[in-house]
Amino acid sequence: MNTKPLHNPFEPLRAGPLARRGALRLLGGLAALPWFTSSLTEAAQKNPLWKTAVGLNGFESSSRKYGKTFPLWEILDFAERTGFDGVELVEGWPAGGYPQPTETERIRALRRLYDAYGLRVFSIQLGVAEAFAPDEAARKRWVEWFHARAEFAQKVGCACVGMWPGGGLRGQTLDEAIDRLAKSFHEAGKIAADHGLVAAFEIEPPFVFNKEEHLRRIHAQAGHPALKIIYDPSHFDLMNGSSGKPHEMLARVGVQNIGYVQLTDTDGTLRDGGTSKHLPCGDGHANIPESMRVLREGGFRGWIMIDEWEIPDPYDACVKGKQAIDLAAR
């Protein structure tokens, strides 16, 4: 996540004229292509099976990694025109942290911004390293912190909250860390349920929790119906041997245990030594149609977010992901 201090998110957005022109040229160039024009027409039809969203994490990471500029108003206008239903927020981008649950006016202003584009803030992203801290007092503070975040998520209109347990072991064994994380996640599940939310988590190759057995054990030990798993084909593919068949692991994990989907393709490698390489749907080796079939036939009817993490052109990734979703629905 972007942790640099930034200006107040409720001040007017200020993008320089060159940045605005560059972004508009990008959209204008896409709109001139026949495949993009037809995609807009098809995507404007709301999906009968799933709610779809764009992830601001992709725009944040592309901006940071490739020096690009994505004004928020432009992203939201794009999402509205291409038929998306919502957005997942990422803390610290484009400006500032999440409001506290007591900051009523800030939350009202935030909801009004997305309402103006017919979009719902369906989820927020949370880092949760302290959820498995060796120190019990730190874990208790994390539960209190999560409670405040869940209250904010409820007030801003979310259906879900997403959690990423990155961070080191800090002197504990892996088994101890899993046990502690599972207990914290059980509490998160209770809090989420009390606020009408689903709490969902995912693990990634750089994390200390990075194997299928870790994922399934954390979820099983947490043991709360409101605590679910995020399905990300790129991470599932690497945990499934980079075979291009992440749907195999999805079937083993169980569609009934999926809270929401972060849809992306992959080539089964790591990007620059970091996390699983994310690619637009159809640009990698993952069998995305089979993933969609398993989700559909398994009864998944939740949110699918396009995850454009560090993809140079997140707009292109959103269009291709939406096409894959709409094709699967038909």
DAHUKA-V773051 format. One record per helix or strand of 2 or more residues. SS is the DSSP state (a for helix, b for strand). FROM is the first residue (numbers start at 1). LEN is the number of residues. If there is no record, write none. Layout:
# DAHUKA-V773051
[[SS/FROM/LEN] [SS/FROM/LEN]]
This chain:
# DAHUKA-V773051
[[a/17/15] [a/34/10] [b/51/5] [a/56/11] [a/72/10] [b/86/5] [a/104/12] [b/120/8] [a/129/4] [a/136/21] [b/160/5] [a/174/21] [b/198/5] [a/212/11] [b/227/5] [a/233/7] [a/246/8] [a/255/3] [b/258/6] [a/288/10] [b/303/4] [a/314/16]]
